[in-house]
Structure formats: C-alpha cells, structure tokens
Amino acid sequence: EMVLAGTVPKVHGSTIVRVTYSFLSAKQRLQTWIELLALTAGLPGREWRAAVIGRGGSSTLGPVEQELAASLLTELAELRRTGLCEPLPFSPKTSAEYARIRADGKSVELYSKKLEGIWLTERDRAYESFFGPKAGLAELMRQPSLTNEERPGTAEPSRFGTLARRIYEPLLAAETTR
C-alpha cells in the first residue's frame, strides 16, 4: 500500500491555483495534475479542481473520481520508482505533444518534424548522457514498448510513445484549455 505524505500549495477552497509569468508548460500542467490526484485520493468527498495560468493560456483540470485518482497516482509512483533505477524515455514537452497527437487520433509520422523541433528545445546534457550525444527523437523512440508498462489503449511501438500516452492522456481527458 502506498503512503501519501506532503503539502499541496496554493489551495483556495477546493481549487489548486498556480500562476506563472512564464508560458504555460507541460511540466507545470503535469505537476499540478499530480497535486490534484494527491488531493483527490487523500481527501475524498470534495470535487477538487486545479487551474494553471501562464502567459499565453490557462489549463483547468478536474474533477477526477477518487478511485481513478488513487489508481493514476499509484501508477505514476511506480513509474517514478522505475525512473530511479533506469533512464525513462520521457520528456515533458515532447511527451505531452505526442500524447495530444495520439489522443486526437492522428498519426505521429505526420507530426514527426514538429515533435523533433520540440525535442530539440528540451534536450540537454542529462538526456544526452543516457541516449547519446546530440540524441535526436529517433534515438529516444528506438526502445520498443514494454508489455508490463502498457495499459489498454496506450500501447505504441516505442516505449517513449507508450509512456507519453500513459502519463498524459488521463491529464488531457480531464483538462480544459484556453
């Protein structure tokens, strides 16, 4: 059984509010999503929501059913544990865009140049130390999907794609953006 401990900042009533002067990012949305799941799982009985506001847009998340929140939070904790033992082919911006493309039912191949462009803005020395110097998105997507990480409807040919969908599709399903 998982033990949940910590603090969720910036809670107003039943809404987490995060405001930033930077552009709204996939990383901020994911962090707020995890906080929303934690509140929903840890303090049931309220319809928790989250709002992330940044330059160029906003994201509203939730509410999420308590059982689903607990299940998704457990899965994310398991992925974190895996990530502490080995490098995961995952990057917030590129993975979020990959998941959005697939959630819209579109082919990743048609958007490969866009994804590569996003990856080039996100790639850094840490990624290169695991995936090779000047590693492109192709290197990140070379690792095949692992059956034990696949969930119904999230299996992709690459582990990168499977993890992107597994992590971001529930967020996208609960999100309204402006």
Stockholm file with secondary structure:
# STOCKHOLM 1.0

chainA/1-178         EMVLAGTVPKVHGSTIVRVTYSFLSAKQRLQTWIELLALTAGLPGREWRAAVIGRGGSSTLGPVEQELAASLLTELAELRRTGLCEPLPFSPKTSAEYARIRADGKSVELYSKKLEGIWLTERDRAYESFFGPKAGLAELMRQPSLTNEERPGTAEPSRFGTLARRIYEPLLAAETTR
#=GR chainA/1-178 SS CCCCCCCCCSEETTEEEEEEEEECCHHHHHHHHHHHHHHHHHSTTSCCEEEEEEETEEEEECCCCHHHHHHHHHHHHHHHHHHHHSCCSCCHHHHHHHHHHHHTTCCGGGGHHHHHHHHHHHCCHHHHHHHCTTCCHHHHTCSBCCGGGCCTTTCCSBHHHHHHHHHHHHHHHTEEEC
#=GC SS_cons         CCCCCCCCCSEETTEEEEEEEEECCHHHHHHHHHHHHHHHHHSTTSCCEEEEEEETEEEEECCCCHHHHHHHHHHHHHHHHHHHHSCCSCCHHHHHHHHHHHHTTCCGGGGHHHHHHHHHHHCCHHHHHHHCTTCCHHHHTCSBCCGGGCCTTTCCSBHHHHHHHHHHHHHHHTEEEC
//
